[in-house]
Amino acid sequence: MIRQATFSDLDALMPIFDEARETIAALGIDQWQDGYPAREVIAADILQARSYAVMCDDEIVGTFVVVDDGEPTYDHIYDGHWLTGDDGRAYIALHRVAVAVKKRGSGISTAIIDYATQYAKTHGRASVRIDTHAGNSVMRKMLEKHGFVYCGVIHLQSGAARVAYEKVLD
């Protein structure tokens, strides 16, 4: 089951992000190694009603954020193009995807992608967009497995480059 996250979920969500940071560090990349996403970032996502908890037997085993009002860092893409063009209303952005180590490989990422896809369709969007560190081979493989197509490079507000993917909906 997937539901909106609440403030009472914060203590269960943060260890999932800690595990994700450890996994990313093991890949030898610097993504999320500065403490991102901090508790305050997740709290802000909850306040904006865009943070979700993936539940299994009353336990939170995954989390993600849906941004449905445009992602400013996606306004400019380099070395490629978005499949659905530059219309900021044409997509939802999927961010801060994390799955508990003990549940990886059990279909949680598929449930997240399916939920995001259905959310986008229900809200009249043409696609789902996401970005990750170029070296995050685990995330890139998962995205490609679920029909996302590499589109180019975007730059975060910090200036850091990220590879960008998009999945056009049926």
N, C-alpha and C positions, 0 to 999 in steps of 0.2 A: 504494500500500500504506500502511496505517496500522498503527503499532505503538506500544507503550509507549515513552516517552522514557526515556533513561538519563542518568546523570551525564556520560558522555562526549559527550552531545548539547548540553550547555549552550552551548558556544562557537558552535554553529550556530543555536541557538534565539534567542539574544539579538539578533542583527542583524535577525531577522524582527520582533521586538518594536520595535526602533528604527525600522524602516520603518513599522510601524503607527502609532507615535507621530507620525511626520512627516505621515502621511496624515491623522490625526485633527487635528493642529495646523492643517493646510491648510483644514480645515472651520471653523476658528475656534472650536473648543471646547476645554475644558480637560481632558477625559478623558485619563488616562494621561500628562499633561504634567509630572507630578512625579517621573518616573523609574519609575513603576509600569508593569508588574510588574518589580521588581528581581530580580537574579540569585538572591538568597536566597529569594524567593517561588517562583520556578520550581524551584529546588533542593528546596524543601519539597514542592512538588507531585510531583516525581519520587520523592522519598523515600516519599511516601504512595501511590505507584503510581497516580496519577490524571492524569498528564501524558502527552500523546500527540504523536507526530511523524508528519506526513504526508510520505511519501517519494515521490520521482520520480527514477528513474535513480540510486539510491543517494545522493540529496541531499535534505536536509530542506527542504521548501517550504511547510510550514504546521504549525501547532500548535494545541492546545486542551486544556482540562482538563474532566474529567467528575467531578462531585461526586455520589455516589450515596447519601449518608447524611444528606441534608437540608441546606438552606442557611438559616442563621439569619436572614439579611436578608430572606428570603422569607416569614417568619412573619407579617408584617403588610404588607398591600397597601392602598393608598389610592386613592380615586377609581376603584374598580373591584373586580374579584375574579378569583381564579384559576379557570380553567375546570374543574379537577378538585377544587376545594375546598381545605381546609386540611390534608389528611393529608400530613404530611411524608415519608411513605414512598411516596407516589403518583408521584413524579417523580424525574428526574435533573436536575441543573443543569449547564449548559454555560457555561464561563467561559474567559476569556483566549484567544479565537479570533483567530488572526493568520495571514495568508497572505503569502508573499514577493511583492513587487511584480511581479517578472518572471513570476509564475504566476497573477496575478489575472485573472479572466475565463476561466480554463481548466478550471473545474469543481471546484476544490479545496474551495470552500465547500460545494458540493453533497455531495462525498465526506464532509466533516466532519459535516454534518447527517444524512446517511444512516447514518454510523457511530454517531452519538449515538442516533439513533432505534432502530437495531438493538440497541445496547447496552441501552437502556431496555426494549425488548421482552423481550430475553433475561433481564433481571433482574426481570421482573414489574412494571415501572412502567407507569403509565398515560399519562405525558407527559414532554416535555422542556421545561424552563424556562430562560430566559436574560434578562439585562437589559443595557441600554446607555444611554449618554447621550442625552437627548432630541434633541440636535443632530446625532447621528451618523446622518445620513441614508443613508449607504452601508450601514451595518449594518442599519438598520431596513428598508430596501428589500430586502436579501438575506433577512432573516428572513420578511418578508411573502411574498416569492416562494416560500419553502419551506414555507408553510402555517402559520407562527406567527401567533398572534392577539394583538393588544395587549390587556393585561389591567388595567393601572393603573400605579401608581407605587410603587416600594419605596425604602427609604433604606438606604444603605450604613452600615457602622459609623461612618464619619466624619460621617454625617449628610447627605451628598450624595444628591440625588434621582436616580433612574434609572427609565427606562421599562421595564416588565416585559412579557415575551411568554411565551406557552405554546403548544406544539403537542401536541394530543391525538393519541395513537397509534390506528391502526386496529385 
